[in-house]
Amino acid sequence: MSGENQPIDRRYQIFISSTFTDLQQQRKQAIEVIADLKHIPIALERFAAQKENDLDLIQKVMSQCQIYLLILGPRYGELVPPKYEISYTELEYNLALKNNLEILVLQMHPDEIMVRRSHLKDEVEHEKKERYDNQRKLEHFHIRLVKHHRQFWKTEDHDFKYHVLKALTDNLPKCQKRGFIPEPEDPTFVDAAANEFIVDLVNELRGFETLYSRVSEEAEKKRALAKCFRERYANRIVEDHINLFFESGSTVAYVAKDLATALADAVHISPGGAPNIKINTNNVLAYLLFWLKMRIPCSPFPWSTPSEKKFGAWYGGLEKKVALNPDYKGTPLNEDAKEDIRKLLEHSYRPGAGGEYTLLLGAASGVQIGKNHQLIFRPNLDEATREKFRQELADCYGPHVGSYHNKIFKRFMYDTKVAMMLFLTADKIDCEIEVGKCHFILDNEFTWEQFYTMHPIAFCIGCLQSEKQRSIEAFRELKFQIIDGNSAEEFTAFVARNQVFIDQFEERKPQAPPVAVTTPTATAATAGAK
């Protein structure tokens, strides 16, 4: 493999466009976020652009940018000199299209726009016609923006900076525009870029496209939940020799990274050849972090290579089975899937085998708790079919994922009956469900109610301070008990546990660490001796 596709840390010039007088605070916050991310904010604070050379300046500046960030509120904006008959904001949007800039839109929520537009009726009489004309122009402008990535915000949320941060961190890693490349401070990075072995390894990691991009999505929330988990459970894990399984995905990788230092000082191989804390994973990032960077004994489970192409996971051969379409009728797993799960459960080295004190660290694409299902349908799906899916999905609750093979592996994890902590960011609670792509893990044979009342389950949720109370209440309605992270930072976290998790994991008395370990290699050698 060549090194031409290796990831590059680019700095972009980001043009900030908005109406001026009503959105000054939002513009200021956008500038701060962009600068904090070490990109270059370009904000032409509104000047008296009445001359052609002033418009030329806007065009020149725009042509030198790579990203166009549009902040849209209730006003259409000041009109450009008569021959244009559009606002400066829409003119800047047209120039962004002309220059092929990456376009990101932060739009005030339509409900708030409607309320604020209605307040304009208090303006003086002679402005009524202009106000009506601008209303039509604003509506037309909104229609033009539908095709772009949009995020909606409300002034009452007091978290506009977060919306800017999310728009940039979600989209800039995918952007392939030419930008500025900072000169490396450490010559090691220059050497690494010329090393064909390192380049190949980096390209392999980058090849797991979904994992690679999601590492940067909601990163602050993921760091907050990882810190919360470490502060609450790390000492217990080390002192009681609790075995760990790290499931695939970017969120669990953050947990592994935060916990790694504590584990590096605690994990060692006993005279009998077994680690005092057994760590397994099917997470490529966690495996490399533990085994290569931190030199912590870590074994893959199931015993296979990371053949899953999006997340760099491995499922022990499950990924080779024919993937079934999502089922929203609550149909139980078929016998083929159940047999695959039985085989995984029979492995003597699987997490929790033999009743070992173990904690599973998992994740999901989302979890449906409330009754309001936000459904995303594929284009051109007729209304009768949509209504059919609405009725079926009204009874679907609990964790969901984006692939059939991941669903089956998660059912194996649940069937171990080992205590499990699921790590999610708050935006994954009652999030949008892509109909036809999203797989609910539970069904009529193993229901959501059975799962959250009888299975030893806990959730560690990373969130903004403004999201925390709402998220906590969702779990309190399920009778979960809460551990508040008590962070004074903008990003925080909490843990929600059911009583079974508390009884089976938190209040379980420690046991002596194992003196021997069964590995696939040892099993094969024994079989050969027979």
Backbone torsions as a table, in degrees:
resi	resn	phi	psi	omega
1	MET	NA	143.6	179.6
2	SER	-88.8	168.2	-178.8
3	GLY	-95.7	9.4	-172.5
4	GLU	-72.5	-17.6	-179.3
5	ASN	-101.1	13.7	-178.4
6	GLN	-65.1	147.8	-177.9
7	PRO	-63.6	141.0	-178.1
8	ILE	-123.5	132.7	177.9
9	ASP	-84.4	101.1	-176.6
10	ARG	-102.2	150.0	171.8
11	ARG	-112.6	130.8	-175.7
12	TYR	-112.2	149.6	167.5
13	GLN	-87.7	121.8	-173.9
14	ILE	-114.4	114.6	-179.0
15	PHE	-83.9	122.6	-179.6
16	ILE	-97.6	121.9	-176.6
17	SER	-122.8	133.4	177.1
18	SER	-170.1	167.0	164.2
19	THR	-66.7	155.5	-166.0
20	PHE	-97.6	-58.7	-169.0
21	THR	-63.6	-34.9	-175.1
22	ASP	-89.1	-12.1	-174.7
23	LEU	-125.6	28.3	-178.2
24	GLN	-61.0	-41.7	-178.2
25	GLN	-65.4	-40.0	179.3
26	GLN	-66.4	-39.3	177.3
27	ARG	-61.9	-43.3	-179.9
28	LYS	-61.5	-44.4	-179.2
29	GLN	-67.1	-36.9	177.8
30	ALA	-63.3	-42.4	178.2
31	ILE	-59.5	-43.4	-178.5
32	GLU	-63.9	-43.3	-179.3
33	VAL	-65.3	-44.6	-179.3
34	ILE	-61.3	-43.1	179.1
35	ALA	-66.5	-39.0	178.6
36	ASP	-61.9	-32.3	178.6
37	LEU	-83.5	3.0	176.8
38	LYS	69.1	24.2	169.0
39	HIS	-95.2	179.8	-173.0
40	ILE	-113.3	107.4	179.5
41	PRO	-77.4	133.4	176.2
42	ILE	-117.7	109.5	-177.9
43	ALA	-130.4	103.8	176.9
44	LEU	-82.0	89.5	-179.9
45	GLU	-56.4	134.1	-165.4
46	ARG	-52.1	121.1	178.7
47	PHE	-115.1	172.6	-178.1
48	ALA	-78.7	77.4	-175.7
49	ALA	-82.2	75.8	-178.8
50	GLN	-104.5	-4.0	-176.6
51	LYS	-112.9	156.2	-179.4
52	GLU	-61.4	-37.8	-177.8
53	ASN	-69.9	-23.3	173.9
54	ASP	-67.7	-41.7	177.5
55	LEU	-66.9	-34.6	176.4
56	ASP	-61.7	-36.1	179.3
57	LEU	-62.9	-44.5	178.3
58	ILE	-58.9	-45.3	-178.9
59	GLN	-63.9	-40.5	-179.4
60	LYS	-65.1	-45.8	-179.8
61	VAL	-63.3	-42.8	-179.0
62	MET	-62.0	-38.0	-177.9
63	SER	-66.6	-18.1	-179.4
64	GLN	-95.6	-1.5	-179.5
65	CYS	-96.8	164.2	177.6
66	GLN	-115.5	-26.1	-176.1
67	ILE	-124.5	138.9	176.4
68	TYR	-117.3	115.1	179.0
69	LEU	-106.5	110.9	-178.4
70	LEU	-99.9	123.5	175.0
71	ILE	-108.4	116.1	-171.9
72	LEU	-118.3	126.3	177.9
73	GLY	-114.7	-147.2	-175.0
74	PRO	-83.2	-12.9	-175.9
75	ARG	-102.5	147.5	176.8
76	TYR	-78.3	-36.8	175.5
77	GLY	111.3	167.6	-179.7
78	GLU	-65.7	136.6	-177.5
79	LEU	-80.1	145.0	173.3
80	VAL	-71.2	157.1	178.3
81	PRO	-42.4	145.3	-162.5
82	PRO	-38.8	-37.4	-171.1
83	LYS	-66.7	-16.8	-179.9
84	TYR	-88.9	-39.7	-179.7
85	GLU	58.1	28.8	173.6
86	ILE	-136.3	167.2	-179.8
87	SER	-80.2	163.9	174.7
88	TYR	-59.1	-37.8	-178.2
89	THR	-62.8	-44.7	179.9
90	GLU	-71.6	-31.9	174.7
91	LEU	-61.5	-44.2	178.7
92	GLU	-63.5	-36.7	176.2
93	TYR	-62.8	-43.3	178.4
94	ASN	-60.9	-39.8	178.8
95	LEU	-67.9	-34.3	176.5
96	ALA	-63.4	-41.0	176.3
97	LEU	-64.5	-44.8	-178.6
98	LYS	-60.2	-38.9	-177.8
99	ASN	-91.5	6.6	176.3
100	ASN	57.7	42.6	177.6
101	LEU	-78.0	153.5	170.7
102	GLU	-71.3	125.0	-172.3
103	ILE	-109.4	123.5	176.1
104	LEU	-120.9	135.5	-174.2
105	VAL	-121.8	124.3	171.3
106	LEU	-109.6	103.9	-172.2
107	GLN	-111.3	132.0	174.1
108	MET	-57.1	143.3	-177.3
109	HIS	-57.8	135.6	-177.1
110	PRO	-52.7	-35.8	180.0
111	ASP	-64.2	-40.9	-179.8
112	GLU	-72.3	-36.5	176.1
113	ILE	-59.1	-43.2	-178.9
114	MET	-61.4	-44.4	179.9
115	VAL	-64.5	-45.3	-177.5
116	ARG	-69.5	-34.0	176.1
117	ARG	-64.9	-36.3	-179.2
118	SER	-65.2	-27.3	179.1
119	HIS	-70.7	-18.3	-179.3
120	LEU	-67.3	-14.9	-179.1
121	LYS	-64.3	-15.9	179.3
122	ASP	-79.2	-5.1	-179.9
123	GLU	-72.0	168.0	-174.6
124	VAL	-65.5	155.5	-170.4
125	GLU	-57.4	-41.8	-172.7
126	HIS	-69.2	-10.3	179.6
127	GLU	-91.2	-1.7	-173.6
128	LYS	-61.7	-45.4	-177.2
129	LYS	-64.3	-44.3	179.2
130	GLU	-62.4	-37.9	179.7
131	ARG	-63.9	-40.9	179.7
132	TYR	-66.0	-44.8	179.2
133	ASP	-60.3	-42.8	-179.7
134	ASN	-67.1	-31.2	176.3
135	GLN	-60.8	-45.4	179.3
136	ARG	-64.8	-40.6	179.5
137	LYS	-65.8	-38.6	178.7
138	LEU	-64.7	-43.4	178.8
139	GLU	-62.1	-41.6	178.4
140	HIS	-64.9	-38.5	178.1
141	PHE	-62.6	-42.9	178.5
142	HIS	-58.7	-41.6	-179.9
143	ILE	-61.6	-38.9	-180.0
144	ARG	-65.2	-26.1	-173.6
145	LEU	-87.3	-7.3	-174.9
146	VAL	-58.3	-33.1	-174.8
147	LYS	-74.9	-7.9	-176.5
148	HIS	-101.0	165.5	172.3
149	HIS	-64.4	121.6	-179.5
150	ARG	-125.7	143.0	169.6
151	GLN	-124.9	138.3	-179.5
152	PHE	-101.4	141.6	-179.2
153	TRP	-135.1	157.0	175.7
154	LYS	-127.1	143.9	-179.2
155	THR	-65.5	-28.3	-178.1
156	GLU	-70.5	-17.1	-178.0
157	ASP	-72.7	-25.1	-179.7
158	HIS	55.9	31.4	-179.6
159	ASP	-135.5	39.6	-177.4
160	PHE	-61.1	-36.2	178.7
161	LYS	-58.0	-37.8	179.5
162	TYR	-63.6	-40.5	179.3
163	HIS	-63.0	-40.4	177.1
164	VAL	-64.0	-47.3	-179.4
165	LEU	-59.5	-45.0	-178.6
166	LYS	-64.8	-43.3	179.7
167	ALA	-59.8	-41.4	-177.6
168	LEU	-75.1	-46.8	-176.6
169	THR	-71.4	-27.5	177.5
170	ASP	-75.3	-29.5	-169.2
171	ASN	-111.7	-32.8	-176.7
172	LEU	-65.3	-34.8	177.1
173	PRO	-61.4	-23.4	179.7
174	LYS	-90.2	-10.8	-175.2
175	CYS	-74.9	133.0	-179.7
176	GLN	-110.3	20.1	177.0
177	LYS	-69.0	152.2	176.0
178	ARG	-73.8	130.7	179.5
179	GLY	-135.1	-163.8	177.6
180	PHE	-91.2	138.2	179.5
181	ILE	-111.4	114.0	-179.4
182	PRO	-64.9	141.4	177.5
183	GLU	-69.3	128.3	-177.8
184	PRO	-61.1	134.7	176.0
185	GLU	-74.8	-31.1	-177.7
186	ASP	-102.9	119.7	179.6
187	PRO	-61.1	-15.0	178.0
188	THR	-58.7	-38.2	-178.0
189	PHE	-68.1	-34.7	177.1
190	VAL	-65.9	-44.4	178.3
191	ASP	-62.7	-40.8	-178.4
192	ALA	-62.7	-38.2	-178.8
193	ALA	-65.8	-21.4	179.5
194	ALA	-97.9	-1.4	-178.1
195	ASN	-92.9	113.9	-173.2
196	GLU	-64.1	-29.7	179.7
197	PHE	-70.4	-45.1	-179.9
198	ILE	-66.6	-41.6	179.0
199	VAL	-60.1	-42.6	179.0
200	ASP	-61.7	-42.2	-179.7
201	LEU	-65.2	-43.0	178.7
202	VAL	-63.2	-41.6	178.8
203	ASN	-64.5	-35.2	176.4
204	GLU	-63.3	-44.0	178.1
205	LEU	-64.7	-40.4	179.3
206	ARG	-66.7	-23.6	179.2
207	GLY	-66.1	-22.5	173.6
208	PHE	-80.4	81.4	-163.9
209	GLU	-58.8	-46.9	-176.7
210	THR	-67.0	-44.1	177.9
211	LEU	-60.6	-44.5	-176.3
212	TYR	-60.8	-42.2	-178.2
213	SER	-77.6	-34.4	-175.6
214	ARG	-75.0	-17.6	176.1
215	VAL	-57.6	-34.2	-177.7
216	SER	-91.4	-7.8	-179.8
217	GLU	-83.7	132.0	179.0
218	GLU	52.1	37.6	-174.2
219	ALA	-60.6	-39.3	-178.0
220	GLU	-66.8	-37.2	177.1
221	LYS	-67.2	-38.5	179.6
222	LYS	-67.1	-38.6	176.5
223	ARG	-64.8	-38.8	-179.0
224	ALA	-64.9	-43.3	-179.7
225	LEU	-69.3	-36.1	177.9
226	ALA	-63.8	-42.0	178.5
227	LYS	-64.9	-42.8	179.7
228	CYS	-59.7	-44.3	179.6
229	PHE	-63.9	-45.6	-179.7
230	ARG	-59.9	-47.1	-176.9
231	GLU	-62.8	-32.1	-176.9
232	ARG	-87.5	-33.6	-167.8
233	TYR	-122.6	-13.7	-173.1
234	ALA	-59.4	-46.8	-179.2
235	ASN	-61.1	-40.3	179.7
236	ARG	-64.3	-42.7	179.9
237	ILE	-60.7	-45.2	-177.6
238	VAL	-70.1	-47.0	-175.1
239	GLU	-69.6	-35.2	-176.5
240	ASP	-99.9	7.0	178.1
241	HIS	52.6	56.6	-178.8
242	ILE	-86.7	122.7	177.5
243	ASN	-70.2	151.3	-175.1
244	LEU	-130.3	143.6	169.4
245	PHE	-124.1	123.0	179.5
246	PHE	-102.1	114.8	-178.6
247	GLU	-79.4	165.2	-178.3
248	SER	-66.4	158.0	175.9
249	GLY	121.6	157.5	-175.5
250	SER	-70.9	-35.8	-177.5
251	THR	-64.2	-45.3	178.6
252	VAL	-66.7	-30.3	176.7
253	ALA	-62.2	-37.8	175.9
254	TYR	-63.5	-38.9	177.9
255	VAL	-63.3	-44.4	178.3
256	ALA	-59.8	-43.3	-178.3
257	LYS	-63.9	-42.8	-177.8
258	ASP	-69.7	-31.0	-177.0
259	LEU	-87.7	-12.9	-169.3
260	ALA	-60.5	-41.8	-177.3
261	THR	-63.0	-44.1	178.8
262	ALA	-62.8	-39.0	-179.6
263	LEU	-71.9	-35.8	-179.1
264	ALA	-60.7	-34.9	179.7
265	ASP	-80.2	-14.9	-171.5
266	ALA	-109.9	-31.8	-173.6
267	VAL	-83.1	129.8	175.3
268	HIS	-148.9	162.2	179.9
269	ILE	-90.0	128.0	-179.9
270	SER	-76.8	166.1	177.4
271	PRO	-56.2	-27.6	179.0
272	GLY	-78.4	-3.7	176.7
273	GLY	95.3	3.6	-178.7
274	ALA	-106.6	143.4	174.4
275	PRO	-71.1	144.7	178.8
276	ASN	-70.2	-24.6	171.2
277	ILE	-127.2	115.4	-177.2
278	LYS	-87.3	125.6	-179.4
279	ILE	-116.7	124.0	174.7
280	ASN	-121.2	157.1	178.2
281	THR	-160.8	155.7	165.1
282	ASN	-122.3	29.1	-177.8
283	ASN	-110.5	114.2	-174.1
284	VAL	-62.4	-37.1	179.9
285	LEU	-70.1	-43.1	178.8
286	ALA	-63.7	-40.8	-179.0
287	TYR	-62.3	-48.5	-179.7
288	LEU	-65.5	-37.3	179.1
289	LEU	-62.3	-50.3	-178.0
290	PHE	-69.0	-51.9	-170.5
291	TRP	-74.9	-44.5	-173.0
292	LEU	-92.3	-49.5	-174.6
293	LYS	-80.3	-48.6	-173.7
294	MET	-95.0	-7.3	179.4
295	ARG	57.6	41.3	177.6
296	ILE	-100.2	128.8	177.1
297	PRO	-55.8	126.4	-175.5
298	CYS	-150.4	134.5	-177.9
299	SER	-119.7	141.3	175.5
300	PRO	-73.8	141.2	169.5
301	PHE	-143.8	133.8	-6.1
302	PRO	-65.9	169.2	-174.9
303	TRP	-79.7	87.5	177.6
304	SER	-159.8	-178.7	-179.8
305	THR	-98.5	162.5	-179.5
306	PRO	-72.5	77.9	-175.2
307	SER	-89.7	-13.0	175.4
308	GLU	-70.3	129.0	-163.3
309	LYS	-86.4	-20.1	-175.2
310	LYS	-94.1	-39.3	-173.7
311	PHE	-112.7	-0.8	-178.7
312	GLY	66.2	33.7	179.8
313	ALA	-98.1	167.9	171.0
314	TRP	-137.1	139.7	-173.3
315	TYR	-121.9	16.6	176.0
316	GLY	68.8	30.3	179.3
317	GLY	103.0	-13.8	178.6
318	LEU	-57.9	-35.0	-175.5
319	GLU	-66.4	-14.1	178.7
320	LYS	-86.3	-12.5	179.4
321	LYS	-75.0	154.6	178.3
322	VAL	-64.9	127.5	-179.7
323	ALA	-79.6	132.9	177.9
324	LEU	-93.8	154.5	176.4
325	ASN	-69.3	155.7	177.2
326	PRO	-58.9	142.6	177.3
327	ASP	-117.5	126.8	-178.0
328	TYR	-112.5	14.1	179.9
329	LYS	-96.0	-0.3	-177.4
330	GLY	79.3	18.7	-178.7
331	THR	-64.2	129.5	178.8
332	PRO	-62.1	161.2	176.8
333	LEU	-59.1	146.5	177.4
334	ASN	-76.8	170.1	-175.1
335	GLU	-65.1	-31.2	178.9
336	ASP	-63.6	-45.2	178.8
337	ALA	-65.9	-40.8	179.5
338	LYS	-63.9	-36.0	177.9
339	GLU	-66.5	-40.2	176.8
340	ASP	-61.2	-40.5	178.8
341	ILE	-66.6	-41.3	178.7
342	ARG	-59.7	-40.7	179.8
343	LYS	-62.8	-41.5	178.1
344	LEU	-66.0	-38.9	-179.7
345	LEU	-66.3	-27.2	-177.7
346	GLU	-80.3	-11.1	178.7
347	HIS	-63.2	129.0	-178.4
348	SER	-71.7	-17.8	-179.5
349	TYR	-106.3	13.2	177.9
350	ARG	-69.9	157.4	179.3
351	PRO	-56.7	129.5	177.1
352	GLY	82.6	3.8	-179.9
353	ALA	-61.0	138.9	178.2
354	GLY	72.9	16.0	177.8
355	GLY	76.2	16.4	179.0
356	GLU	-61.1	146.1	179.8
357	TYR	-68.0	107.7	-169.3
358	THR	-138.7	147.9	172.5
359	LEU	-127.9	127.5	175.6
360	LEU	-91.4	131.0	178.7
361	LEU	-110.7	108.1	-172.0
362	GLY	-124.4	-174.0	-178.6
363	ALA	-154.6	-179.5	176.4
364	ALA	-161.0	161.3	176.5
365	SER	-69.3	-27.3	179.3
366	GLY	-177.7	171.2	175.4
367	VAL	-138.4	127.0	179.4
368	GLN	-95.3	113.9	-179.7
369	ILE	-111.0	-45.9	-177.3
370	GLY	-80.4	172.4	-177.1
371	LYS	-84.6	-13.5	-178.9
372	ASN	-89.9	101.2	-179.3
373	HIS	-89.2	121.4	177.9
374	GLN	-90.2	103.4	-172.6
375	LEU	-101.1	135.6	175.2
376	ILE	-113.7	116.6	-178.2
377	PHE	-98.8	154.7	175.4
378	ARG	-71.9	148.1	-178.8
379	PRO	-58.1	149.2	174.7
380	ASN	69.0	11.7	174.6
381	LEU	-77.6	127.0	-174.1
382	ASP	-69.1	159.3	-173.1
383	GLU	-65.1	-36.2	179.6
384	ALA	-62.5	-41.4	178.7
385	THR	-68.3	-38.7	178.0
386	ARG	-61.3	-43.6	-179.2
387	GLU	-64.5	-37.0	177.0
388	LYS	-59.9	-46.1	179.4
389	PHE	-67.0	-37.1	178.4
390	ARG	-58.3	-43.9	-179.1
391	GLN	-66.4	-41.7	179.6
392	GLU	-66.6	-44.7	-175.2
393	LEU	-73.2	-16.2	177.7
394	ALA	-60.8	-22.2	-180.0
395	ASP	-103.9	9.3	-179.3
396	CYS	-97.2	123.5	-179.1
397	TYR	-138.4	165.7	175.7
398	GLY	94.1	-165.9	-176.7
399	PRO	-67.9	146.4	174.1
400	HIS	-139.6	156.6	-176.1
401	VAL	-136.9	175.5	-174.5
402	GLY	-100.2	2.4	179.9
403	SER	-143.8	150.7	-179.7
404	TYR	-65.6	-42.7	-177.8
405	HIS	-64.8	-38.2	176.7
406	ASN	-64.4	-39.1	177.5
407	LYS	-58.9	-47.7	-178.0
408	ILE	-64.3	-40.9	179.7
409	PHE	-65.3	-38.2	178.3
410	LYS	-66.9	-35.5	176.0
411	ARG	-64.4	-35.6	173.0
412	PHE	-59.8	-46.7	-179.7
413	MET	-58.9	-43.2	179.4
414	TYR	-65.4	-37.7	-177.0
415	ASP	-71.9	-13.1	174.0
416	THR	-67.8	-21.9	-177.2
417	LYS	62.6	19.1	176.3
418	VAL	-84.0	146.3	178.7
419	ALA	-56.3	138.1	-174.8
420	MET	-135.6	139.9	172.1
421	MET	-114.1	122.5	176.2
422	LEU	-99.7	131.9	-177.5
423	PHE	-107.4	122.8	178.2
424	LEU	-143.1	158.8	169.0
425	THR	-92.2	155.7	-171.2
426	ALA	-59.9	-29.7	-179.9
427	ASP	-68.8	-9.6	178.1
428	LYS	-88.6	-5.1	176.3
429	ILE	-84.3	122.1	-178.0
430	ASP	53.8	43.1	-178.4
431	CYS	-83.0	177.9	178.7
432	GLU	-63.8	141.5	-179.2
433	ILE	-115.2	117.5	177.9
434	GLU	-81.5	106.1	-176.6
435	VAL	-67.4	129.8	-177.8
436	GLY	95.4	-11.7	178.5
437	LYS	-119.4	-36.5	-175.5
438	CYS	-78.8	129.5	177.5
439	HIS	-109.2	119.1	171.5
440	PHE	-78.5	134.7	-172.7
441	ILE	-77.1	-34.6	-175.7
442	LEU	-94.3	166.0	-175.3
443	ASP	-152.7	-167.4	-178.0
444	ASN	-69.6	-19.2	178.8
445	GLU	-86.0	-32.8	175.9
446	PHE	-133.1	95.3	-168.8
447	THR	-87.5	163.9	176.3
448	TRP	-59.8	-42.1	-179.9
449	GLU	-63.6	-41.7	176.1
450	GLN	-62.2	-39.8	-176.6
451	PHE	-64.4	-50.5	-173.4
452	TYR	-83.7	-10.1	176.8
453	THR	-103.3	-30.4	-172.3
454	MET	-113.6	-19.5	-179.2
455	HIS	-91.9	142.0	178.0
456	PRO	-73.6	91.6	-171.7
457	ILE	-128.5	143.2	173.8
458	ALA	-139.5	156.6	178.0
459	PHE	-124.3	133.1	172.6
460	CYS	-111.4	115.8	-170.0
461	ILE	-114.0	122.6	173.3
462	GLY	-92.1	137.2	-172.5
463	CYS	-158.6	169.4	166.9
464	LEU	-78.6	156.0	175.2
465	GLN	-56.0	-37.8	-177.8
466	SER	-69.7	-18.3	179.7
467	GLU	-95.7	-16.6	-165.9
468	LYS	-63.1	-50.7	-174.3
469	GLN	-63.0	-41.1	178.5
470	ARG	-61.9	-41.3	-179.8
471	SER	-68.7	-40.3	178.7
472	ILE	-61.0	-43.0	-178.6
473	GLU	-61.9	-34.0	178.9
474	ALA	-60.4	-38.6	179.9
475	PHE	-81.6	-30.8	177.0
476	ARG	-64.2	-31.9	176.8
477	GLU	-64.5	-22.5	176.6
478	LEU	-92.3	7.9	179.4
479	LYS	70.9	24.5	174.9
480	PHE	-78.8	149.2	175.4
481	GLN	-98.2	142.7	-168.3
482	ILE	-109.3	136.4	165.9
483	ILE	-112.2	113.7	-177.7
484	ASP	-85.2	131.3	178.6
485	GLY	-65.1	-20.1	176.0
486	ASN	56.0	31.4	178.2
487	SER	-80.3	140.4	176.0
488	ALA	-92.2	3.0	-179.3
489	GLU	-80.9	169.2	178.3
490	GLU	-63.5	-37.2	178.4
491	PHE	-103.7	134.2	-175.4
492	THR	-141.8	-170.5	-178.9
493	ALA	-160.8	165.7	173.9
494	PHE	-150.9	162.3	177.1
495	VAL	-117.3	131.9	176.2
496	ALA	-116.8	123.9	-176.2
497	ARG	-127.7	143.9	172.0
498	ASN	-86.5	171.2	-175.0
499	GLN	-66.3	-32.4	-179.7
500	VAL	-64.7	-39.8	177.3
501	PHE	-63.5	-43.1	-180.0
502	ILE	-61.8	-45.4	-178.5
503	ASP	-68.3	-44.2	-172.0
504	GLN	-82.9	-30.1	-176.3
505	PHE	-112.6	-57.5	-172.5
506	GLU	-68.2	-33.9	-176.8
507	GLU	-104.5	7.9	177.9
508	ARG	-72.2	138.1	178.2
509	LYS	-78.7	141.2	-177.0
510	PRO	-65.3	155.3	177.0
511	GLN	-119.9	165.4	178.0
512	ALA	-67.3	142.3	179.2
513	PRO	-65.5	152.9	-178.7
514	PRO	-66.9	151.5	179.3
515	VAL	-105.7	-4.9	179.1
516	ALA	-147.6	159.1	179.9
517	VAL	-139.3	139.5	177.3
518	THR	-98.7	122.7	-179.7
519	THR	-115.0	160.6	176.5
520	PRO	-56.5	-37.3	-179.7
521	THR	-65.4	-44.9	-180.0
522	ALA	-64.1	-39.7	179.3
523	THR	-62.2	-43.6	-179.9
524	ALA	-64.8	-39.5	-179.7
525	ALA	-65.0	-40.3	178.7
526	THR	-63.7	-43.2	179.2
527	ALA	-62.2	-38.3	-179.7
528	GLY	-66.8	-34.9	-179.4
529	ALA	-66.3	-31.9	178.0
530	LYS	-69.8	NA	NA
